[in-house]
Amino acid sequence: MFEVDVIYKICPKDEWENAGNLGVYKGSQDDLRDGFIHFSSFDQVLGTLDKHFVGQKDLLLLKVSMEQLDPAQLKWETSRNDEKFPHLYGDLNLDAVINVVEIADER
């Protein structure tokens, strides 16, 4: 069973460590280019891994509470396969992250 009030962000460990040093997560290079932080719902995580992170190691899955985000900055927008994906138009406040798990390199 999955939780409906959370979204997920896949990021490399070094990006997450940098966020800890900054006190905020500003996003990946792709996020910065696109002007928002890309997230996935629970059902979209594996597809996102397969499309954007093949062959990458040292990845983390951030579980983020939507209740801790500014609702004016969180938009669900149509993207891959005409599915709606969560996009955050602003920085990710670290207190919104409720769990961080390593993604196995042997996917």
C-alpha positions as CSV (number, residue, x, y, z in Angstrom):
1,M,0.0,0.0,0.0
2,F,1.3,3.5,-0.8
3,E,0.7,6.8,0.8
4,V,-1.2,9.5,-1.2
5,D,0.2,12.5,0.6
6,V,3.8,11.8,-0.4
7,I,5.9,12.3,-3.5
8,Y,9.3,11.0,-4.4
9,K,12.5,12.4,-5.7
10,I,15.5,10.4,-7.0
11,C,18.8,12.0,-6.6
12,P,22.5,11.2,-6.3
13,K,24.0,11.0,-2.8
14,D,26.3,13.9,-3.5
15,E,23.4,16.2,-4.5
16,W,21.7,15.3,-1.2
17,E,24.9,15.9,0.8
18,N,25.2,19.3,-0.9
19,A,21.6,20.1,0.1
20,G,22.4,19.3,3.7
21,N,25.3,21.8,3.5
22,L,23.1,24.4,1.9
23,G,20.1,23.8,4.1
24,V,17.8,23.4,1.1
25,Y,17.6,21.2,-2.0
26,K,17.7,23.3,-5.2
27,G,17.4,20.4,-7.6
28,S,19.5,18.6,-10.2
29,Q,20.9,20.2,-13.3
30,D,17.8,19.0,-15.2
31,D,15.6,20.6,-12.5
32,L,17.5,23.9,-12.7
33,R,17.3,23.9,-16.5
34,D,13.5,23.2,-16.5
35,G,12.7,25.7,-13.7
36,F,11.2,23.2,-11.3
37,I,12.1,20.1,-9.3
38,H,10.9,16.9,-10.9
39,F,9.1,14.4,-8.6
40,S,7.3,11.2,-9.1
41,S,4.3,9.5,-7.5
42,F,4.8,6.1,-6.0
43,D,3.6,4.3,-9.1
44,Q,6.0,6.4,-11.3
45,V,9.3,5.9,-9.5
46,L,10.4,2.8,-11.4
47,G,9.6,4.3,-14.8
48,T,11.6,7.4,-13.8
49,L,14.5,5.3,-12.7
50,D,14.4,3.4,-16.0
51,K,14.1,6.5,-18.2
52,H,16.5,8.9,-16.5
53,F,18.9,7.0,-14.2
54,V,20.0,3.9,-16.0
55,G,23.6,2.9,-15.1
56,Q,23.9,5.6,-12.4
57,K,25.1,4.5,-8.9
58,D,24.8,6.0,-5.5
59,L,21.2,7.1,-5.9
60,L,18.8,7.9,-3.1
61,L,15.0,8.0,-3.0
62,L,13.6,10.9,-1.0
63,K,10.1,10.5,0.4
64,V,8.6,13.9,0.6
65,S,5.5,15.0,2.6
66,M,3.3,17.2,0.3
67,E,1.8,18.8,3.4
68,Q,5.2,20.3,4.2
69,L,5.5,22.0,0.8
70,D,4.1,25.3,-0.3
71,P,0.9,24.3,-2.2
72,A,1.2,27.3,-4.5
73,Q,4.6,25.9,-5.7
74,L,3.5,22.3,-6.2
75,K,1.8,21.6,-9.6
76,W,0.7,18.3,-11.1
77,E,1.5,18.6,-14.8
78,T,1.2,16.3,-17.8
79,S,4.5,14.7,-18.8
80,R,5.7,11.2,-19.8
81,N,2.9,9.0,-21.2
82,D,0.4,11.8,-20.7
83,E,0.6,11.1,-16.9
84,K,0.5,13.9,-14.4
85,F,3.7,14.4,-12.5
86,P,4.4,16.5,-9.4
87,H,6.6,19.5,-10.1
88,L,7.9,21.9,-7.4
89,Y,8.4,25.5,-8.5
90,G,10.8,26.4,-5.8
91,D,13.4,24.9,-3.5
92,L,12.7,21.7,-1.5
93,N,12.8,22.5,2.2
94,L,14.6,19.7,3.9
95,D,12.1,19.3,6.7
96,A,9.6,18.1,4.1
97,V,11.7,15.0,3.5
98,I,10.4,12.3,5.8
99,N,12.6,9.4,4.7
100,V,15.7,8.7,2.6
101,V,16.7,5.3,1.3
102,E,19.5,4.1,-0.9
103,I,18.5,2.6,-4.2
104,A,20.3,-0.7,-4.9
105,D,22.9,-0.3,-7.7
106,E,22.0,-3.8,-9.0
107,R,18.7,-2.7,-10.5
